[in-house]
Every structure is written in C-alpha cells, then in structure tokens.
Amino acid sequence: MLKHVSLRMISWYQSNGGSEFFFNIECNYEPSCSEYTRQCILKYGVIKGWMMGCQRIKRCSHTDLVEKIVDDVP
C-alpha cells in the first residue's frame, strides 16, 4: 500500500514538471533525484528507498554545475 502511494506521488511530481516547475532548478544528476528515488523504492522497498532518495537529494547542491553527474542506483 505504502509502496503504491509513494510511486504514485513520484509519478505525479514527475508528470507535473518536477524540480524545474516546483523549484525552478534543474536536477544535477542523471537519472533525476525523483527517478532515482522511484528506482530505489522498486529495488529496495519503501523505507530504504526513501532513505536513499533523501540522501541523494541532500547531495544535490551544485548550483553552477556544467555537466550532469551520472549516479545509478546501486
């Protein structure tokens, strides 16, 4: 149940513009932080997936980054 709700929330966020629309910034990572979190939830479950996603978002602080950082789900 919680997994389904989490994935629906992420899907809604992504389909409505993601970070560019809500925060007026472009994600520094490839895949984006929301997609990374979605993949983590699918692979590791809700709790660990959200924890990994939040850790990734905390690292996303390079405002003047030229190239995207490739960081796949482990």
ABEGO torsion letter per residue (X at the ends): XAAAAAAAAAAAAAAAGEAAAAAGBBBABOBBAAAAAAAAAAAAEAAAAAAAAAAAAAABABAABABBBBBBBX
